[in-house]
Amino acid sequence: MNNTYYGKLIFELSKEGRRGYSLPANPWAAHHTPIPAHLQRTTPAALPEADEQTVARHYTNMSNNNFGVDTGFYPLGSCTMKYNPKINEEVAALPGFTQPHPAAGDANLQGALRLYYETGRILSELTGLAEFTINPYAGAHGELTGLMVIRAYHRSRGDVQRTKIIVPDSAHGTNPASAAVAGLKIVQVKSTPEGTVDLDSLRSVLGPDIAGMMMTNPNTLGIFETHIPEIARMVHECGGLMYYDGANFNPILGVCRPGDMGFDVMHINLHKTFSTPHGGGGPGSGPVGVRSGLEQFLPNPRVLRRDDGTFTMAECPEALGRISSWLGNFGIIVRAYAYLLTLGREHVGQVGRLAVLGANYIKECLKDCYKLPIDGLCKHEFVFDGLRPEYGGEHSDPAHVTTLDVAKRLLDFGFHAPTIYFPLLFHESLMIEPTETESKETLDTFIATLRQIAEEAKADPAMVKAAPHHTPIRRPDDVLAVKAGKFVYQPEA
């Protein structure tokens, strides 16, 4: 990194009077309507002044500080995309997918509509559900849409008393938030010591006011819920519907299907399971699937196939309405379709198996250094509860090395930190998810690094607690950054 540009703002590189461009005179200026005086500036805008090369070097060096799936291992849990094949980008950039306007009419959009329809049919086959909408923009948006489908179903039957939704304490954090936005009251059920839904806790809250139950499976602990048939029977018998949070769909892809387990509604994260980019909070896509008998409640427009094999965007009067503009984030759908065709029916089952293999490999190699609160087979991810006591992980000792310290030290080795302090079931949660695309060599290097950090925590805890040592920013005050963040450059007087 060149020290001239390192850690500086473009404003700090500015020199008065310096220019990075030269525009020719406008030969049509005399024919233009002048800008009204009341809209013109009386003082120059406070913009940086820099030559082209300074600007190019500044932003190039800035980009080198970013971390992404193309620069290193990204073991973040839980529902985060880790794979972005470049062929997906090439396909999504084709003019036929980037240039059409959604209002061009069915006759001019047959290729795009076919891609949308076929993507939905593939998702239906993979999940065992009847139909999908790919209109929602993200996973949480999909959750909201699915819950709106559940509410629309109950209201269509005149059953307006069902205003509560059951959410296990091992569910994704967005589940209760989505339920609240949908106008539902959240009823929480506890987990057993093994990390699965407590059936007695569930039984105690069932009643005529229950609209349904949301389940993340495998749950946030990376554990597959083994009592799903019994849970589905209990919820259905009380008149509720079963909702499947499919953000953790990777480990069961091509292995088992939520529709076969008794789920009525689910969402999938295209930006996680199907390799579409989701950096910086977007773009995303959260398709929602439903069992037979609920299709009419899916949001408008729906893409249907006519008897003659052509496709149309249809409006259903029973639909819950529109939840997005047209057909959602279409470019993300194109990327997912390309990935699905690349895998093919013969290879899609490898995704789940490799996701499970990688997570269990890391867990078994590290559980002698890091505390594993729930032992046994995990699926795509698992959760440690900090370091084991013999490595300095003693919660009662203020000098102990915390999960935050371990995460900060990982940055010195070029790894992105895993998710920390979530789920809330454990005091020092460290959630690790390698997904299915990483090589054994990468996993071995990550394992060796975490073992080294454990040894450092035992031998020199102060050094670990002072990490990171080699990053542009060390340990900012997170609370101060939120409460008193400075987002606008203020030049010195």
N, C-alpha and C positions, 0 to 999 in steps of 0.2 A: 504493500500500500504506500503510495507516494505521500509523504508528510505534508506536501503543499495542500492536499485536498482532504486528508484524513480527519474525519470528525467535524468538518466545517460545513456550515450552511452555504447555499449558493449566494445568499446576501453578503456573507462574510468574504466571499471571493470577488465581490463586485468592485469595480473601479469606475469612478465617474467619467463619463464620456466614452467608455469602451463599447464597441458594437460587435455583434456576431453575425450581422447580415447587411446586405445592401440591396435595396429594392429599386427597380427602374421607375422613372417618372410615369405617372398614370396618364396615358394620352386621352382618356375619357373623363378626366376630372371636371372639365368645364360643363359636361352634360349631366353631372350628378346633382341631385338635390342636396344642398348643404345641410349639415346637422344643425338643428335648432340651437340657438344660443343657450337656452336654459338646460340643455342636455350636455353641453360641453364643459370639460374640466377647466377650472381656473388655476389649478396647480398640477404639475406632472404627477403621474402615478408613481408610488414608491416601489418600483420594480428593480430587480437586480440588473446591473450592466456588466456583461462579461462577453469575452470573445468565444467563438464556436468551440475551440479546442478545450478551453477551460470548462465549458458547460458539458461537453461530451465526457471528459475525464471525471468530472464531479459525479455525474449520474451513473457512469460505469462503476466507479468505486463504491457508490451507494448500493448498487445492485449486488455487488460482491459480498455485502454484509447480510443479504437475504438468505434464508434457508428454505429449501424446497425439496421435493422428491427427486429432483434431478441433481442435487448437490450432496445428499447424504441420507443416512438411515433415519426414518421418521417413525419411532415406535409409539406414537401418541395413541391412546385409547380415548374415546371408544369408537364413534362412528365417523371416522375421518378417512378420506381418500388417500391412498398411498401409491397409486400407480396411474401413469398418464402416458399411454402409448402414443408415439408421435404420428402413427398412421391415422389415429382418431382425429388429430388436428388437421391433417391433410384432407380427409374426407369431409369434415365439417366446413372446410374453407372452400369447397367446390361452389362455383357460381349458382348452380341449380338449387343449393340449399341456403345461400346467403342473400340472394337477390329477390326472390319472390315476395310479394306483399300478401299478407293473410287475407286481405279483402279482394284479392284478384278473382275469386270465384272458384268453385270446385273444378271446373273444366281445365283451369290453368294451374291447378295445384295437385294433380293426381300423383305425381312422384312423392311429394312431401306427405300427402295424406296416406299413401300406401306405407311409407316408412313408419309413420306414427302408428298406424293400425297394426302393422306386423310386429313392432316393438311391444305393443300391448299384448298381442297374442303370445309372444314368447314369454313375457312375464307371467301371463296366466298359466302357461304350461309349467313354468318353474315353480309356481306357488300353489297350484291347484285351485285357483279362484276363477270366476266366470269372466270378468271383464275388468279392465284397468282404464283409469284416466291418467294422463301424464301431464295434466295442466298445472298441478301445484309446483311452486317455485323452489321448494326446499323440504327437508325432512319434517321440520316443525309445521310447515305449511300443509304438508301431507297429513300430519296428525290432526290438525284442525279440520281439514276437509273430511277425513274419515269419521271424526266425531260428529260433524255436521250431517253426514250420511246416517249415522246412528240416530240422531235426533229427528231427522226427517222421516226415518222409518217408523219410529214410535208415534210421531205426530200424525202420520198417515193413517194410523190405526186408532186415533183418538186417545192414545195412552199418554197423556200429558203429565202424569205424576212422576214419570221416571226422570229425575233431575240429578241423579248422583252417578258418579263413575268411580270404579274401584281401581286404585293404582298401588301396586306393591312398592315397598320401600327400596327394592332393588331395581326399579325401573329407571329409564333415562330421565334426567332432570327436566326435560322439556315436556314430559307427559302431563304433569299437573298444571303446568303453565298453559298448555294447549287446551286442556279441559276447562280451565277457568275462562279462557277467552271464548270458548264455545258455550259459556253460560251454565256449565255443570259444576256441581259441588264434588270435591275430591274426598274419597274415603280411602284411607291408607290401610293396607294389611301388612303384617310383619313377616319377616323371613325366619326360617328355622336356622339352627346353628350350622346346618349344611349349606345355607345360602339360597334355598328355594322357598317358594310361597308356603306359608303355614296354613294348612287346610282348615284347622280349627278357627284361626283368625278370620279366614275368608268366610267360613260358614256363619260366623256371628254377625256379619254385616249384610248378608243377602236379604232382599225383601222386595216388595212391589215398587219401591222408588229407585231401584237400580236400573240404569240405562245400559250398562255394560261394564266390561273389565278390560283395562289396557295391560298387556303383558309384553315386556321386552324379553325376547328369547333368541339365543342365549341371553341371560340377564347381564346386568352391568358388571357382575363378578366373573363373567365368562362361563357361567354354569348353565347347562341345559336343564330346563324345567321338566322333571320326569313325571309329574302328575298332571300334565295338560289334559288328557282325556277326562279325568275326574273333575278337574276345574271347569272345563267346558260344559260338562254335564250339569254341574251345580249352577252355573251362571245361566245356562239356557233354561233350566227348570224353573228359575225364578223370573224368567221373561226377559233377561238381558242378552246383549250380543257380546261376542268376543272380538277384541281388537288386538291385532298383532303389530307391535312396533318392530318393523323389519330393518331397522338401522344396523342390526348385527346379523344380517342375512348371509354374510360371507361363509361362515363355517358350515352352514347347512345347505348351501347352494348345490343342487344336483344330488343331494343325499336324502332329504325329506322335504315335505311341503306343508306349509301352515294350513292350507285348505283341507288337507287330509286329517289334520289334528282337531278340527272343529272350529276354526276361526272363521268369522264372518266378514271382517274388514281388516285390511292391513295397508301399511305404506312401506315403500322401499326407498332407499337413498341411491339414486343413480350415481350421485357424486361420491359414493363410497364403494358399493359393491361392483359397479360397472364402469369404473375407471375414468370418470369425467372430472375435470379440474374443479376444485372447490376452495382454492386458496383465498385468503383475505375475506372470507365470509360469503363468497359467491363466485360465479353463478352456481346454482344448485338445481336439483329436480327431485321431487318427492312423489312419484306415482302412487296412486291409491287403487287397490283392487278390492272387489267385493264378490261374495258368493252369489250364486244364482238366486234371483228374486229381489236383489237390491240394485240392479243395474240402473233402473230408471231414476234413482236418486243421485247418481253421479253428476258432477257439475257440467254445465254447458260450456262450449259445444262438445258433443261426442262425435268421434269419427267412426262411421259405420260403412260396412261394405254392402253395396247393392247386389241384387240378384245377377246383374250382368257383369259383375266383377269390378266395377268402378267404385270409387269412394266418395263420401260426402260428409260435410260437417252438419250435424243435425242438432236441433234444439228440442229438448224433451220438456213438456209442461210440468212434469213431476220432479224435475231436477231441483237441487238445492239452490240453483242460480249459477252465477259465474264467480270463480275464485281467482281468475287470472285473465290477462289479455290473450284471447285466442287460445293457442295450444301450448302455453307455458314457455319454458326456455328451450326453444326448438333446437338450437345448436347443441345443447347438452344431450338431447334425445338422439341426435345424429351420432354423436360420439359413442353413446351406449349401444346403439344398434350396430355400429362397426365392431365394437368389442364383442358383442354377443355372436355375431357372425364369425369373428375370428376364432372364438372358442369352439363354436359348433356343438351340436348335441353330444358328440363323442368325447369332448374334453371339458365340458362345463363342470362335471363332477369332481375334477381335480382341484378346483378352487377351494371347496370346503375342506377337503382332506389335507391340503397343504397348509391352509390357515390353522387348522387344529394341530398339525404336526409341529409347525414352527413355534407356536405359543407353548406347547407342552415341553418342547426341547429347551427353551429358555428357562422356563419355570423349574424344571428338574435340575438344571445345571446351577441354579442360583439359590435354591431354597435352603442350603446350608449356611448362607451368608445373610439372606433377607428373610424376614418372618413371613411365613405363609399361613394365614389364619384359617384357610379352608383348603385342606389337602385333597388330592384326587385329580381325576381327569378334568381338564378345562376344555373349552372350545377355542375360540379365536383370540382370547385375551385372558388375563388373570390379574389378580391384585395382591401385591405384597403389603404388609403393614410395617413398613420401614425396615431398618436393619435389625438383626437379631441382637439380643443383649450383649453377647460376647464380642460384638463388633461395635459397641457403643450406642446401640439403639435402645436406650432406656428412657422411657417417656417421662419418668419422674425426675430425671436429672436435667436441669436447665442447660448443662454443658454438652448434652448428648447431640450427636449428629442427626439431624432431622431429614425427612424426605425432601424438603426444600433444598437442603445442603447437597444431598446426593444429586438432585436434578441440576443444580447450578454447576457442580463439578463436572457433570457429563458434558456441559457445553465446552469445556476446555479440550475435550477429545474430539470435537467436531460432530457430536451426536445431538439431535434434537431431544429435549427431555420428554419422558412419558407424561401422561396426565397425572397430576398430583392432587392429593386431598379430595379425591372423588373416586369412588362413591363415598358417601358420608358414613358408611357403616363402620369404618375403621379410622383410628386416630391419625395414622400416618400413611394413608393409602398411596400406593404407587402402582398405577394401572399401565400395563405393558401390552401392546398389540403389534406383532410384527407383520401381520397379514401374509398372504400367500405368495408374494412376489419376490421375497428376499432370498438370496443364496445362503447356503450353510456357512460360507466364509464370512459373510457380513454378520450373521448371527453369532458366530464364534468370536469375532472381534468385539461385538457389543457385550457379550457375556464376559469376556476377559476384562473389559473396561470396568464393568460393574463390580467384578471381583476385586480389581485393583483399588477401586474407590472404597470398598468395604475394608480392605487391608489398611488403606490410608486413614480411614475413620478410626480404626483401632490404634494405629501407631501415632498419628498426628492429627487429632480431630480439629485443632485450631486452623490447620491449613485447609481442610475441607470446608469448614464453616466460613472461610474467607473467600471461597471460590465464587465465581469464575475468576481466573487470573489472566486470561489471554483474550478476552472479548472486548469490543469497543466500549460497551457499557457494562459495568460490573454489577452492582446490586442497587438498583434505584429504589427509592421509597415508594412502594406500590400504592399505598394509601394516599400519599401526597400527590402522586401522579394522577390519580383519579379525581381528587378533590380540588387540586390547584394546577391542573395541566396547562401548559402554555402551548397553544396551537397556532398562534399568529406571531410572526417576527416583529419585534419592536426595535427599530433602529435607535442607536444612542443619540441623545440630544446634542 
